[in-house]
Amino acid sequence: MYRFLGKCLVTTLSRITRVFLLLLFLLSISLNISAGNTGVPGNNQGIGALGHIEPRSRVIKVSHNAGPEGTRVEQLFYSEGDRVKSGDALAVLSEHDKKTAEMEAAGTRINVLKAQRDAEQIALTFNRKEHLRYQSLKQDSMASISLADAKYLAFAQSEANLRRLSAEIAHAESEQRVSVEALKNTRIYAPISGTILKILAWPGERIKDGGLLEMADLTQLDVVAEVYESDLIQVKVGQKAYISAKGFNQVYTAEVRELGYMVRKNDLNDTDPLSDKDNRIIEVRLTLDSIAVADLQHQIFRQVRVRIEP
């Protein structure tokens, strides 16, 4: 019986020892994370955070201005990876031909109204002369009152017709300006100079809430780091930082450029089960060096580790 109890005691002590060693191992990992161990060279001092790569221009979703009913893509001028300049036409929408015809019809109507106004101006000049002449003859009793009144009526009608035509021309010109703006809305233009990252609607497809395409200026890249609110007091503009991630050939340098204003929950979660999931963070934007810009243009939104030097 004593031999059995001894054997049980040894087994229990062995299990306790393994649990104790496991706890020590997990505690060491936790201490390394809290000390800002991000796998970059140098000591473990500094502020560690998770972040992601983002263009300084942000990723812009280019959409249409055709109203809530949406519209269909007729023609697309660029492909993914193409560079465009600000103001370049990116696509033509399906209503382009219809709006073009409406604008031309508005111009034709204006020309017709102007021709009518010119003819009415000639008639007004003649009716004015006739009215003045018969007014003089009426005073000399050489023309009847009724005939003089008829000449005045023709003159007054010409004046009224001229005013009406002028108003119709002004209205038609307003409609033409509306049709010109509507025609502009059938083309989508690049809001900035940059690179097309992803096309969301191809020719023949209707543009949905996501827009036509996503684009960004990749000549300047940032890292948006999620710094714990308790660590923000240690972060200052101009501080140097190191950026690393699995698969990187080197550690890149960056510089703190902007401190965010809003405190919120973190979006990026570490794969470590001991990492905090509901920390309150503030976004800190860092400028990547020129070498990183050349190497990381194809890794937008990639998650990285950041260590900001104190």
Buried (B, 14 or more C-beta within 10 A) or exposed (E): EEEEEEEEEEEEEEEEEEEEEEEEEEEEBEEBBEEBBBBBEEEBEBBBBBBBBBBBBEBBBBBBEBEEEBBBBBEBEBEEEEBBEEEBEBBBBBBBEEBBEBBEEBBEBBEEBBEBBEEBEEBBEEBBEBBEEBBEBBEEEEBEEEEBBBBBEBBEBBEEBBEBBBEBBEEBBEBBEEBBEBBEBBBBEBEBBBBBBEBBBEEEEEBEEEBBBBBBBBBEBBBBBBBBEEBBEEBEEEBEBBBBBEEBEEBBBBBBBBBBEEEEEBEBBBEEEEBBEEBEBBBBBBBBBEEBBEBBBEBBEBBBBBBBBE
